[in-house]
Amino acid sequence: MRLAILEFETHSHLLYLWEELLKDVKELDYKFFITSAIAQHISEIPLNKKQIIKIDNISENIHELMSYDVVIFNTLHRNFDKFTSIFIHGNVLLLVHNSNFYFHSIAPQWKYLRKVKNINLIYYYLKIIFREKIYQTKDIINKAWGYGYLNANVAFNNKREGIHNFVIPLHYNSFFSLLKNTYEIKIVIPGNVSCNRRNYSLIFDLILKIRPQEKLRFIFLGKPEGHRMIQKLEKLKKSILHPNVKIEYYTQRIPQDDFIKQMQQAHFVLCPILKETQFYLQPEIYGKTKASGNEGDCIYYGKIGIFPDYYKIQNWTCLYYKNKNNLCTILENLTYEKYIYYHQELSDKIEIFTKENSKKKLLNLIKNVKTA
């Protein structure tokens, strides 16, 4: 079976997961079709497994792409009209990252433009709306054979009669170990330190307020967005905190080795995602129309997540909070004994997310598309 995986935009990190799950499958001949910009981010994937193409000259590759048994769009947010013949040809599976934008929007909601502070981003939005006409051309994706989601609840929320909807099992567990008692609970917050999609104002307020039973170290595991955010982190660190509270942060992009080490040493992963965000001037709701990358972080590194209660992860152990006071109570009562308890609870579920199980589910899904 021949499989083409296309990525031209924003989710190149997922290509590593595809590669890891597919690389030892003898009956599958797969290739990544990418732009030169994407190629810079996936240098570890073998050269014979990727082919660089130009979007402006995509017509030169259409015949080759249509020769594959299954075509998977890892990301498709624009240039929809260039892929019309592929969608009509069939056996196309599209990963849905923003379902409101894909399926429910018929025009941009200009009120969201007021929330965009970056002038370059405003120009970009206007360009793709008026010059590339993304709202007039995106109906082509309705011709896809099926749609894939990275969160089970998002998949269920977008279930429609007669439509093939799937959970794409790209997330698998790679690290799972009981940490020794260092008399300090490490809580990492992965992702760029920005208030666009995460409620850092909530976290800053809580760090100033909480009085935990045991020592807590909060690690902001992402590059701060702008000088103002760095100043806020510096001010927080210089503030008078409870003796059991420490913080740690980075000012630049985090080296991958450091990120891996910090994730492996963490007891909990705190994910203060906002309920509502936006994509191309459309509202998106985490847990209903959009998945969070922090879900994959928890699964890959085998960590107990701390999420708002509107974002659920099926078959995984998480602590869910309803509001600020609820999260405060959770953090103040974290102990090593409770960590052991939650870790044991998670160990009963980890088998679902082994690499081998994820690989079997993914192959079955691809075969299902092939026989459509």
SELO-841459 format. One record per atom (N, C-alpha, C, CB): x, y, z. Coordinates in steps of 0.2 Angstrom, whole numbers, plus 2048, in hexadecimal, padded with zeros to 3 digits. Glycine has a CB too. Layout:
<sites>
XYZ/...
</sites>
This chain:
<sites>
8047FA800/800800800/804806800/7FB800806/80280B7FC/8068117FC/8038177FF/8088137F4/80681B803/803820807/807827806/80381E80F/80382C805/806833804/80483780A/8058367FD/80983A80D/80783F813/809846811/80A83C81A/80584A811/80685180F/806856815/801853809/80B85A815/80C85F81A/80F865817/81085D820/80C86B817/80E871814/80E877819/80B87380E/80B87681F/80987C823/80C87C82A/80287C824/80887982F/80A87B836/80B87583B/80587F839/80A86F839/80B86983D/81086483B/80486683D/81686783A/81C863838/81E85E83D/822867836/81D860844/81E85B849/81B855849/81D85F850/815855846/81184E846/814849841/80A850844/81884C83C/81B847837/82084283B/81F84B832/823845840/827840844/82383A847/82B84484A/81D83C849/81983684C/817831846/81383984F/815834840/81383083B/81982B839/812834834/81F82E839/82582B837/82782583C/82B82F837/826827842/828822847/82381C847/82882584E/81D81D846/818818845/81881483F/81181B847/81A81783A/81A813833/820810831/81781882E/826812834/82C811831/82E809830/832814834/82B805834/82D7FE834/8287FA831/82E7FC83B/8237FD82E/81D7F982B/81F7F7824/8177FE82B/8207F1823/8237EF81C/81E7EF817/8257E881D/8187EE818/8137EE813/8107F5811/80D7EA815/8137FA814/811801812/81780580F/80F805819/81680880A/81B80C806/818814807/81C80A7FF/81B81880B/81981E80D/81E82480B/81681F814/81B82A80A/82082F809/81D83680B/822830801/82183A80E/81E841810/82084680A/822843816/81A849808/81B84F803/81B855807/81584E7FE/820859806/82185F80B/824865807/82585D811/82486B80A/827871807/82E87180A/823877808/832875807/839876809/839878810/83D87A804/83487D812/83487F819/83387A81E/82F885819/82E87581C/82D870821/83386B821/82786C81E/83786A81C/83C86681C/842868821/840866815/84286E822/847870827/84586E82E/847878827/83F86C82F/83D86A836/83D863837/83686D838/83E85F832/83D858832/843854830/83785582F/849857831/85085482F/85184D831/855859831/84E84B836/84F844838/84C83F834/84E843840/847841831/84383C82C/84783A826/83C83F82A/848834824/84D83281F/84B836818/84C82B81E/850838814/84F83B80E/84B837809/85683C80B/84B831809/84782D804/84082C806/84A826804/83E82F80C/83782F80E/83483680E/83782D816/83783B80B/83484180A/836844803/836846810/831848800/83284B7FA/82F8527FA/82E8477F4/8348577F8/83285E7F9/82E8607F2/8388627F9/8298647F3/8258667EE/82386D7EF/81E8627ED/8218717EA/8208787EA/8188797E9/82487C7E5/81587C7EE/80E87D7EE/80C8817E7/80B8817F4/8108867E5/80E88A7DF/80E8857D9/81388F7DE/8128807D9/81387B7D4/8108747D5/81A87B7D1/80B8747DA/80886E7DC/80586A7D6/80386F7E1/80386D7D1/8008697CB/8058647C8/7FE86E7C6/80B8667C9/8108617C6/81185A7CA/8178647C7/80E85B7D1/80E8557D5/8088517D6/8118577DC/8028547D3/7FC8517D4/7FB84A7D2/7F68567D1/7FE8497CC/7FD8427C9/80183D7CD/8008427C2/80783F7D0/80A83A7D4/8068397DB/81183D7D6/80483E7DE/80083E7E4/7FA8397E3/7FE8457E7/7F683A7DD/7F08367DC/7F282F7DB/7ED8397D6/7F882D7DA/7FA8267D9/7FA8227E0/8018267D5/7FA8267E5/7FB8237EC/7F48207EE/7FD8287F1/7F481A7F1/7EE8177F4/7EA81C7F9/7EF8107F7/7EE81F7FD/7EB823802/7EF82A802/7EA820809/7EB82F803/7EE836804/7EC83980A/7ED83A7FD/7F183B80E/7EF83E815/7F2845815/7F283981B/7ED849816/7EF850817/7F085181F/7EA855815/7F7852821/7F8853828/7F685A82A/800852829/7F685F826/7F3865827/7F1868820/7F986A82A/7EB86B820/7E986F81A/7E487581D/7E586A816/7E787B81D/7E488181F/7E3886819/7E8884825/7E6885814/7E688A80E/7E8886808/7EA89080F/7E788A802/7E98877FB/7E48817FA/7F08857FB/7DE8817FC/7DA87B7FB/7D987A7F4/7D387D7FF/7D887F7F0/7D687E7E9/7DC87A7E5/7D58847E6/7E287A7E7/7E78777E4/7E786F7E4/7EE8797E7/7E386D7E9/7E28667EA/7DC8637E8/7E48647F2/7D88667E4/7D18647E2/7D185D7DF/7CE8697DD/7D585C7DB/7D58557D7/7D78507DC/7DA8557D1/7DB8517E1/7DD84C7E6/7D784A7EA/7E384E7EA/7D384F7EC/7CD84E7F0/7C884A7EC/7CB8547F3/7C784C7E6/7C28497E2/7C48417E1/7C184C7DC/7CB8407E0/7CD83A7DE/7CB8357E4/7D583A7DD/7CB8377EA/7C98327F0/7CF8307F4/7C582C7ED/7CD82C7F9/7D28297FE/7D682F801/7D68247FA/7D3834803/7D683A806/7D483A80D/7D5840803/7D983A812/7D883B819/7DB84181B/7DA83581D/7D784681E/7D984C820/7D984D828/7D485281D/7DF84F82A/7DF850832/7DC857833/7E6850834/7D7857837/7D385D839/7D686083F/7CC85C83A/7D986683F/7DC869845/7D786F847/7E386C843/7D3872843/7CE877845/7C8876841/7D187E843/7C3872845/7BD870841/7B8876840/7BA86A845/7B887B844/7B4880843/7B688483C/7B4886848/7BC88583B/7BE888835/7BD88382F/7C6889835/7BE87D830/7BD87882A/7B6877828/7C087182C/7B187682D/7AB87482C/7A587982D/7A986E830/7A687E831/7A0882833/7A188A831/7A088283A/7A788C82F/7A889382D/7A6894826/7AF89582F/7A2899825/7A189B81E/7A48A281C/79989B81D/7A68A6821/7A98AC821/7AD8AE827/7A48B281F/7B28B2826/7B78B482C/7B28B8831/7BD8B882A/7B48B7837/7B08BB83D/7B58C083F/7AF8B6843/7B48C683C/7B98CC83C/7BA8CE844/7B68D2838/7B58CD848/7B68CF84F/7BD8CC852/7B08CC853/7BF8C684F/7C58C3852/7CB8C784F/7C58BC850/7CB8CB84A/7D08CE848/7D38D484D/7CF8D2841/7CE8D6851/7D08DB856/7D48D885B/7C98DE859/7D48D285C/7D88CF861/7DF8CD85F/7D58C8863/7E08CE858/7E78CD856/7EB8D3856/7E78CA84E/7F18D285A/7F58D885C/7FB8D9857/7F88D8863/7FC8D3853/8028D384F/8008D5848/8058CC84F/8038DB846/8018DE83F/8038D9839/8058E583E/8088D583A/80A8D1835/8058CB834/8118CE836/8028C983A/7FD8C483A/7F78C6837/7FC8C1841/7F58CC839/7EF8CF836/7F08D082E/7EE8D7838/7F58D282C/7F68D2824/7F68CB821/7FD8D5823/7F98C6825/7F88BF822/7F18BD822/7FC8BA827/7ED8BE827/7E68BC827/7E28BF821/7E38BE82D/7E48C6820/7E08C981B/7E28C6814/7E28D181B/7E98C5813/7EB8C280D/7E88BB80B/7F38C180D/7E88B7810/7E58B080E/7DD8B080D/7E78AB814/7DA8B5811/7D38B6810/7D18B9809/7D08BA815/7D48BF807/7D28C2801/7D68C07FB/7D38CA802/7DD8BF7FC/7E18BD7F6/7E08B57F4/7E88BF7F7/7E18B17FA/7E08AA7F9/7D98A77F9/7E58A67FE/7D58AB7FC/7CE8AA7FC/7CC8A37FF/7CB8A97F5/7CF8A2805/7CE89C809/7C789A80A/7D389B80F/7C389F80B/7BC89D80D/7B889B807/7B98A3811/7BA89D801/7B689B7FB/7B88957F9/7B78A07F6/7BE8927FB/7C188C7F8/7C28867FC/7C888E7F5/7C0887803/7C2882807/7BC87C807/7C288580E/7B787D803/7B2878803/7B4872800/7AB87B7FF/7BA8727FD/7BD86C7F9/7BE8677FE/7C386E7F6/7BF869805/7C186380A/7BB85F80B/7C4867810/7B586180A/7AF85D80B/7AF857806/7A986180A/7B4857801/7B48517FD/7B984C7FF/7B68537F6/7BC84D805/7C1848808/7BD84280A/7C484B80E/7C083C809/7BD83680B/7BC836813/7C183080A/7C1838817/7C083881E/7C483D822/7C2831821/7C283E828/7C584382C/7C8840832/7C084982E/7CE843834/7D284083A/7D284583F/7D883D838/7D2843846/7D384884B/7D8845850/7CC84984F/7DB84A854/7E0847859/7DD847860/7E684C859/7D7848861/7D4848867/7CD844866/7D384F86B/7CB83F86A/7C583B86A/7BF84086B/7C583686E/7BF84486F/7B9848870/7B884D86B/7BA84C877/7BD850868/7BD854862/7BA85085C/7C3857860/7BC84A85B/7B9846856/7B2844857/7BD83F856/7B084385D/7A984285E/7A584885D/7A883F866/7A784E85F/7A385485F/7A2856857/7A7859862/7A6853853/7A685484C/7A384F848/7AD856849/7A084A84B/79D844848/797846844/79B83F84D/79784483E/791846839/78F83F835/79384B834/78983F834/786839831/78983882A/77F839830/78B832828/78E831821/795833820/78A83481C/798836826/79F838825/7A4834829/7A0840828/7AA832826/7AF82E829/7B383282E/7B382A824/7B2832834/7B683583A/7BA83083D/7B183983E/7C083283F/7C582E842/7C9831847/7C982A83D/7CB82E84D/7D0830851/7D782E84E/7CF82E858/7DB83284C/7E2830849/7E782E84F/7E5836845/7E9828850/7ED826856/7F4828855/7EC81F857/7F682E854/7FD830853/80083085A/7FD837850/7FC83285F/7FF833866/80182C869/7FB83786A/80782B86B/80982486E/80D826874/80C81F869/80E821878/81282287E/81982087D/80F81F884/81E82487F/82582287E/829822884/829827879/827825889/82A826890/825825895/82E82C890/82682089A/8228208A0/82681D8A5/81C81B89E/8278218AA/82B81E8B0/8298228B6/8328208AF/82981E8BC/8278218C2/82D8258C5/82581C8C7/82D82B8C6/8328308C8/83382F8D0/8318378C7/83A82F8D2/83B82E8D9/8398358DD/84382D8DA/8398348E3/83783A8E7/83D83E8E8/8348378EE/83C8448E5/8428498E6/83F84F8EA/84484C8DF/83A84E8EE/8378528F2/8358598EF/83C8548F8/8348598E8/83285E8E4/82D85C8DF/8388638E2/82785F8DE/82385D8D9/8248618D3/81B85D8DB/82685F8CD/8278638C7/8218638C3/82E8608C3/81F8698C1/81986A8BD/81B86E8B7/81386E8C1/81B86B8B1/81D86E8AB/8178718A7/8218698A6/8188778A4/81387A8A0/81687A899/8118818A2/815875894/81887588E/81587A889/81986E88B/81987D884/81688187F/818888880/80E88187F/81888C87A/81A89387B/816897880/819896874/81A89B884/81689F889/8138A5886/81C8A188E/80D8A4884/8088A9881/8018A8883/8098A8879/7FE8AD884/7F78AD886/7F28AC881/7F58B488A/7F48AB87A/7F08AA875/7EC8A4876/7F48AA86E/7EF89E878/7EB898879/7EC895880/7EE893874/7F0898884/7F089588B/7EF89B890/7F789288C/7EC899895/7EA89E89A/7F089F89F/7E489C89E/7F58A389D/7FB8A48A2/7F98A98A7/8018A689D/7F58AD8A6/7F38B28AB/7F08AE8B1/7ED8B78A9/7EC8A98B0/7EA8A48B5/7F08A18B9/7E589F8B3/7F489F8B6/7FA89B8B9/7FE8A08BD/7FF8988B3/8008A68BA/8048AB8BE/8008AD8C4/8058B18B9/7FA8AE8C4/7F68B08CA/7F68AA8CF/7EF8B18C8/7F68A48CD/7F689E8D2/7FC89D8D5/7F38988CE/80289E8D1/80889D8D4/80A8A28D9/80E89E8CE/8078A88D9/8088AD8DE/8038AC8E4/8068B48DB/7FE8A88E3/7F98A78E8/7FA8A08EC/7F28A78E5/7FC89B8E9/7FB8948EC/8008938F2/7FD88F8E7/7FE88F8F6/80188D8FC/8028858FC/7FE890903/8068828F8/80687B8F7/8098778FD/80A8798F1/8078718FE/80986C903/81086B902/805866904/8128698FC/8198678FA/81C86C8F5/8198608F7/82286B8F4/8268708F0/82486F8E9/82E86F8F0/8228748E5/8208748DE/8248788DA/8188768DD/8278758D5/82B8798D0/82787A8C9/8328768CF/8258808C7/8228818C1/8278828BC/81C8868C2/82787E8B6/82B87F8B1/8288828AB/8308798B0/8298888A8/82688A8A2/82A88889C/8258928A2/827883899/82B87F894/82A88188D/82A877895/82B88888C/82A88A885/82D891885/82388B884/82E89487F/83189A87E/82C8A087F/83489B877/82D8A5883/8288AA884/8278AE87E/82B8AF88A/8218B087D/81F8B4877/8208BB879/8188B3875/8268BE876/8278C5877/82A8C787E/8218C9876/82D8CD87D/8318D0883/82C8D1889/8348D6881/8268D3888/8218D488E/8208CE892/81B8D788B/8208C888E/81F8C2892/8258C0896/81D8BC88D/82B8C1893/8318C0897/8318C489D/8378C1893/82F8CA89D/82E8CF8A3/82A8CC8A8/82C8D68A0/8248C98A6/81F8C78AA/8228C18AE/8198C48A7/8268BC8AB/8298B68AE/82E8B98B3/82C8B28A8/8328BE8B1/8378C08B5/8348C38BC/83C8C68B2/82F8C78BB/82B8CA8C0/8298C58C5/8268CF8BE/8268BF8C2/8238BA8C6/8288B78CA/8208B58C1/82E8B58C7/8348B28CB/8368B68D0/8398B08C6/8368BD8D0/8398C18D5/8338C38DA/83B8C88D2/82D8C08D9/8288C28DE/8298BE8E4/8218C08DB/8268C08E9/8268BC8F0/8218B68EF/8248C08F6/8248B08EE/8208AA8ED/8208A68F4/8228A68E7/81B8A18F4/81C89D8FA/8228998FA/8158988FA/8258978FF/82B8938FF/82B88D8FC/82D892907/82588A8FB/8258848F7/8248858F0/81F8808FA/82488B8ED/82388C8E6/82988F8E3/81D8918E5/82B88C8DD/83188E8D9/82E88E8D2/83788A8DA/8318938CE/8308928C7/8368928C3/82C8998C5/8368908BD/83B88F8B8/8398918B1/83F8888B8/83C8948AD/83A8968A6/8408978A2/83689C8A6/83F89789B/844898896/84289F893/844893891/8478A2890/8468A888C/8478A8885/84B8AE88F/8498A2883/84A8A087C/84789A87A/8528A087A/848898874/845892871/84988C875/84689186A/845887877/84888287C/84B87C877/84287F880/85187B878/854875875/85086F876/85C874877/85086B871/84C865871/84E860877/84C86186B/85485F878/85785B87D/85585E884/85F85B87D/855864885/85286788B/84B86688C/85486F88C/847867887/840865887/83E85E889/83C867880/842859886/841852888/84285188F/84584E883/848854891/84A852898/84585589D/851855899/84385B89C/83E85E8A1/83785A8A1/83D86689F/83585889B/82F85489B/83084E89E/82D853893/83584A89D/8368448A1/8378458A8/83D84189E/83984A8AB/83A84B8B2/83484E8B5/8408508B3/82F8508B1/8298538B4/82484E8B7/8258578AF/8218508BD/81C84C8C0/81584D8BD/81C84D8C8/8148538BB/80D8558B8/80E85A8B2/8088588BE/80985A8AE/80A85F8A8/8038638A9/80A85B8A1/8058698AA/7FF86E8AB/7FE8718A4/8018748B0/7F78718A2/7F587389B/7EF87889C/7F386D897/7F187E89D/7EB88389E/7E9886898/7EE8898A3/7E6882893/7E488488D/7DD88888E/7E387E888/7DD88D88A/7D789188A/7D188D886/7D8898886/7CB88F889/7C588B885/7C488D87E/7BF88C889/7C589487D/7C4896876/7CA899873/7BE89B876/7CC89786D/7D189B86A/7CE89D863/7D8896869/7D389E85E/7D08A0858/7D589D852/7CF8A7857/7D389C84C/7D789A847/7D489D840/7D7892846/7D88A183D/7D68A5837/7CF8A8838/7D58A0831/7CF8AC83E/7C98B0840/7C38AC840/7C88B583A/7C48A5843/7BE8A1845/7BF89F84C/7BE89B840/7BA89F850/7BA89C857/7BC894857/7B489E85B/7C089285B/7C188B85C/7C1889863/7C8889859/7BE884865/7BD88286C/7C187C86D/7B688186D/7C687C872/7CA877874/7C6871877/7D0879879/7C786B875/7C3866877/7BD864873/7C186787E/7BB86986F/7B586886B/7B6869863/7AF86D86C/7BA86E861/7BC86F85A/7C386F859/7B9875858/7C786E85F/7CE86F85E/7D286A863/7D187685E/7D7867861/7DB863866/7E1867869/7DD85C863/7E486686E/7EA869871/7F0865870/7E986B878/7F586786E/7FC86486E/7FE861875/80186886B/7FC86487A/7FE862881/7FB85B882/7FB867886/7F685987F/7F385287F/7F984D87D/7ED85187B/7FC84F877/80184A875/80784A879/80384C86E/80985087D/80E850881/80D84C887/80F858884/80784C88A/806847890/80684088E/7FF849892/80483E888/804837886/80B835884/7FF836880/80E839880/81583787E/81A836884/81883C879/81983B889/81E83A88F/81B837895/820841891/815834894/812830899/8118348A0/81682A89B/80E83A89F/80D83F8A5/8068408A6/8108458A3/8048418AD/7FE8438AF/7FC84A8AD/7FD8428B7/7F784B8AA/7F58528A7/7F18568AC/7F28528A1/7F185C8AC/7ED8618B0/7E98658AB/7F08658B6/7E38648AA/7DF8678A4/7D986B8A7/7DE86389F/7D78708A4/7D08738A5/7CB86D8A3/7CE8798A1/7C586D8A7/7C08688A6/7BD86789F/7BB8688AC/7BE86D89B/7BB86C895/7BF869890/7B9873892/7C5866892/7C986388D/7CB85C890/7D086788C/7C885788D/7C9850890/7CD84C88C/7C284D891/7D184788F/7D584288B/7D283B88D/7DD84388D/7D0838888/7CD831889/7D382C88B/7C982F883/7D1828890/7D6822892/7DD825894/7D781E88C/7DD82B898/7E382E89A/7E18318A1/7E6833896/7E68318A6/7E58348AC/7E783B8AC/7E98308B1/7E283F8AE/7E38468AE/7DF8498B4/7E084A8A8/7E184F8B7/7DE8528BC/7DB8588B8/7E38558C2/7D48598BA/7D085E8B6/7CE8638BB/7CA85B8B2/7CF86A8B9/7CC86F8BD/7C78738BA/7D28748BF/7C28768BE/7BD87A8BB/7BE8818BB/7B68788BF/7C28848C0/7C388B8C0/7CA88C8C4/7BD88E8C4/7CB8928C5/7D18948C9/7D28918D0/7D289C8C9/7CD8928D4/7CD88F8DA/7CE8878DA/7C68918DE/7CB8848D6/7CB87D8D5/7D287B8D3/7C687A8D0/7D587E8CF/7DC87D8CD/7E187E8D3/7DE8818C7/7E08848D6/7E48858DC/7E48808E1/7E188C8E0/7DE87D8E2/7DD8778E7/7E18718E5/7D68758E8/7E18708DE/7E486A8DB/7EC86B8DC/7E38698D4/7EE8718DB/7F68728DB/7F88728E3/7F78798D8/7F48758E7/7F68758EE/7F686E8F1/7F287A8F2/7F386A8EF/7F28638F2/7F685E8EE/7EB8618F2/7FA8608E9/7FF85B8E6/8048588EB/80285E8DF/8058528EB/80A84F8EF/80D8498EB/80784C8F6/8138478ED/8168418EA/81283B8EB/81D8408ED/80E83A8F0/80A8348F1/8048348EC/8078348F9/80183A8EB/7FC83B8E6/7FF83A8DF/7F98428E6/80583C8DE/80883A8D7/8098338D6/80F83E8D7/80B82F8DB/80B8288DB/8048258D9/80E8258E1/7FF8278DC/7F88258DB/7F68268D4/7F38288E0/7F782C8D2/7F582E8CB/7F982A8C6/7F58358C9/8008298C7/8048258C3/80281E8C2/80B8268C5/80081B8C8/7FD8148C7/7F78148C3/7FC8128CF/7F38198C4/7EC8198C0/7EE8198B9/7E881F8C3/7F381D8B7/7F581E8B0/7F88188AD/7FA8248AF/7FC8148B2/7FF80E8AF/7FA8098AD/80480B8B5/7F48098B0/7EF8048AE/7EC8068A7/7E98048B3/7EE80C8A4/7EB80E89E/7F080F898/7E881589E/7F780F89A/7FC810896/7FC80B890/803810899/7FA805891/7FB80088C/7F7802885/7F87F988E/7F1806886/7ED808881/7F280D87C/7E780C883/7F781087F/7FA81587B/802812879/7FB81B87E/80380C879/80980A877/80A80B870/80A802879/81180B86E/81280D867/80F807863/81A80D866/810801865/80D7FC861/8067FC860/80F7F5864/8027FE865/7FB7FE864/7F9804860/7F87FF86B/7FC80A861/7FB80F85C/7FC80E855/7FF81585F/80280A854/80380884D/7FE80484A/80A80484D/7FC7FF84E/7F67FA84B/7F07FE84A/7F57F5850/7EE80384E/7E880784D/7E980B846/7E680B853/7EF80E846/7F0812840/7F080E839/7F7816841/7F3809839/7F3804833/7EC802831/7F77FE834/7E8800836/7E17FF835/7DD804832/7DE7FC83B/7DE80A834/7DB810832/7DD81182B/7DD816836/7E3811829/7E6812822/7E380D81E/7EE812822/7E3807820/7E080181C/7D880381A/7E17FA81F/7D580581F/7CE80781F/7CD80C819/7CB80A825/7D1811819/7D1816814/7D281380D/7D681C815/7D780F80D/7D980B806/7D4807803/7DF807808/7D0804807/7CA800805/7C4804804/7C97FA809/7C480A804/7BE80E804/7BB80E7FD/7BF816805/
</sites>
